[in-house]
Amino acid sequence: MDNLWLTIAAVLVLLMQGGFILLEAGSTRMKNAGHIAGKTIFTVGVASLVFWAVGYGFIYGDGNAIIGLSNFFYGDYADGVGSVDFFFQLTFAAIALTIAFGGFAERGKLAAYAIFAVLFSAFVYPLVAHWIWSDDGWLADLGKQDFAGSTVVHLTGAMAALAATIILKPRLGKYGKDGKVNDLSGHNQVFTALGVLILWVGWFGFNAGSTGGVADAFFGYVALNTQLAAGAGTIAALFLVWAINGKADVPTTLNGALAGLVAITASCAFVAPWAAVVIGIIGGLIVVVSMKMFDKLKIDDPIFALSVHGVAGIWGTLSNGIFATPELALMNGGHAGLLYGGGFDQLGIQALSVVVCGLFAFGASYILLLLTKGLVGGTLRVTEEEEILGLDMSEHGSYGYPENVMSESKSNSTKTGS
């Protein structure tokens, strides 16, 4: 039953890729929708093969405190239990990569996606995962607590996205010469909302699945905390953006839900339900502030990966050092947080992991993106003409919405002719 549950959880995490397709496509413009859908499926395929070849070995292989050095090209057909765990871990690696590619949205070359998918899946994500989740990782030895990946998956992916965003520079027309921020609205809020719902459901595989078993039904407790934090993040973001703008902005509200989910990911097995609500509320509030901050810094983040996965991921990691209860910490092999007499020790370890893993993921990704840049002709970005045309046509030769685009083109031709 434990293996069946873990396999079902892995399928739920894999299904989250569908949520990311709808979220990213809905949050960007119609002319790039087909490209976003196609490259997501393609890069999940790349991540799967790379994880099989070297990623799993670098994380869980026998090695040292920095990296694993065995179990490459995993394939022990007699070890069914190991295969279940391998599949589960693979889906997490693919999610981290998808988050990283948020920094490429609407302007990255498909060739750049392909090369960086290999490099990130081999040399960035596995090292962070080894440090925290393997038995001999150096942060694991210090007592770092990250139950399902606020740091390992979300912060790592977000820091790679930040590196890509900085190198690629903003989309055409995003920022005016006078410093004005122009709204390049996504084309379909319904897609975005459906994407968030699919991610929300998939998160129960992400968090509750990380319990690894069903015997004591503890996965239900983790699911409860996950649900409460997501709901709290949604409500907090809605009311804050409503208070600031006078309108209950839908995309911001949806990002509040995701921020609550990201924030609770590290601590879902360590905290009481009331703390899960607090963690979700703060996640929903900080994502609103963060989105505005990045715009002021002129860092163009079309799907808000930096705010949702990066800033909320940092908060989620730190929250474990604040709210972890002694009973749950003991159950999960950790230590109590600040509010429960644990002092600043656990919070300090959590903060150290944020700094070290964040800097490594950013620095390594930046260097690998520069390498990728050289391999794809000196730029990661499509030409100005291709960006204006849209990546559906310039990168793939067909539109994601052919009927809509063709009918619009015929309409414009008729008007021009008349």
Buried (B, 14 or more C-beta within 10 A) or exposed (E): EEBEBBBEBBBBBBBBBBBBBBBBBBBBBBBBBBBBBBBBEBBBEBBBBBBBBBBBBBBBBEBEEEBBEEBBEBEEEEEEEBBBBBBBBBBBBBBBBBBBBBBBBBBBBBBBBBBBBBBBBBBBBBBBBBBBBBEBBBBBEBBBBBBBBBBBBBBBBBBBBBBBBBBBBBBEEBBEEEEEBEEBEBBBBEBBBBBBBBBBEBBBBBBBBBBBBBEEEBBEBBBBBBBBBBBBBBBBBBBBBBEEEEEEBBBBBBBBBBBBBBBBBBBBBBBBEEBBBBBBBBBBBBBBEBBBBBBEEEBBBBBBBBBBBBBBBBBBBBBBBBBBBBEBBEEBEBBBBBBBEBEEBBBEBBBEBBEBBBEBBBEBBBBBBEEBBEBBEEEBBBEEEBBEBBBBBBBBEEBBBEEEBEEEEEEEEEEEEE
